[in-house]
Every structure is written in structure tokens, then in C-alpha cells.
Amino acid sequence: MENSHTPNTQPASEICSELADLGVATVYEASGRQGLIDIPLTPLIPGSRIAGPARTVSCGQGDNRTVHEAVASVLPGEVLVLTMPDPAPVALIGDLLVTQAKKQGAAAMLVDAAVRDVEELQALGLPVWTRWTRARGATKTQRGEVNAPVVIGGTRIEPGDLVILDTDGAVAVAESRVSEVLNASLARRDKEEALRRRYETGVLSYDMYGMRQEDQAADTLPAGARA
């Protein structure tokens, strides 16, 4: 059946909103299990769901000078994605940098390092996902790169790729695949909603996928013939 979803004509903000609503797990599965940012991430504001184009920030080791540069150039709706060559529990941001990022219109921050001033960050309300929380501060002596490709959790993130974040973590979608992945994610959501309705009537996945029948057939085999 032809897919009726046509996101190509949608404004970018609507696409981001739909992907955020669909969520990390659905987008990851629908994308062919690509783009997972496979590191432990804690959202400082529980229940946050965000999607936006990445403004990537490659910092010097243990240094946040480049974060200041990135915050000065971030565009409304972008997700600041911060990392360093060897991610370590050093705080790349605190309340002063987040105050600026919020004022500039950043949609969120993903920190492949640490943050501090957690209670203040929660009060500010800008969604932040972080690998660690630590009081140890960064130096400000090394200039890294803004809007250069970075690799986080096994995924290469190019500037402008869409980053989706929620309680499950984060996933990146290459800019060239956004329409394709959105269509696939909407189709997956519809399929899961149909399955949910069936399960609510008492249907069991163990039966629907034929696993019970397979197990029963295996149980009838002589012990030496079982896998």
C-alpha cells in the first residue's frame, strides 16, 4: 500500500516536532537501526522530548573554550552537541553558558562530558542531556572546532543532522535521510498502534509470531535432536 505520509513539503520545525513525538526508539528502529548515540545519557529535565539540527562542538581535551564560541553562533532550534577527543567527567557547561544558549534560542544541549550547577540548569528549563554530572571545571585555553563532524557513541554526526533526544537517549538522522526516516517512523508507529489494539483484546505476541508453535514442536523432538 502506498504510504500516505508526505513530509517533504513540511516546514523543518514541523518535521522536528513529529520526530520528537515519535521518539528515539521508534526513529532508531525505523531508520534501520542506524544513528544510535550509544552512551549513557541523563536528561536533566525528566520527560523532555526534543529534535533539532545539530550544531556540533569538538572541544579541546577538558576544555570548554569552544563551547563559548558555539553558543555565540547557535541558531534558534539547533541542538548543541558537545564532545572532546577522550570524553571525561569534566564540566563543559554550567548555568552561565546555559543561560546564554537559552537566550540564543538553542533547542537543547547534548553533552558527551559532564555538566555542573544541575539545580540551576533544571530551573533554567533548557533541556540538557549529559553523560556525567561533576563539579570539576574545564580550562579555557584550547580552541577546538564548531560545526565539524564528531563521533559520539559510535555515530558520526555532521552539522545539520537531526538529533532526537528523550528519556531513552539520543539518535542522529543524517540530513539526507530525514524524509525517508520520518516516513518509516510514521509507518512503524501506525503498525505498533495496530498491534497494541490487538494485544489489548488478549492476543499474545508469543502466539502471533508463531513462537509457541515452534517451541511446542521442538519439545516433541527427542532430547538428542534438540538444538
VENWONOR-V524520 format. One line per field, one symbol per residue. phi: phi as a letter, one per 20 degrees, with the letter a starting at -180 (. if undefined). burial: # if it has 16 or more other ideal C-beta (glycine too) atoms within 10 Angstrom, else .. A space follows every 10 residues. Layout:
# VENWONOR-V524520
phi = ???
burial = ???
This chain:
# VENWONOR-V524520
phi = .ffefcfgef fgffffffff ffnfffffff enldnfeecf cdffdgnfcc baffdecdef fmcdgfffff ffdfdgnedf ddbbgcgbfd fecbffffgf ffffngeacd deadccmgff ffffnffcdc fbdbefeeec cdeecdmdgc cclndedegn feddcbffpb bdcggfdgff ffgfffffgf fffffgffff eofdfgefem fffffffffe fggfeff
burial = ....#.#... ....###### .######### #..####.#. #####..### ########## .###.##.## #..#..#### ####..##.# #####.#### ##.#.##### ########.. #..#.##### ###....#.. ...#.##..# .##.#.###. ######.### ####..###. ######.##. .......... .......... .......... .......
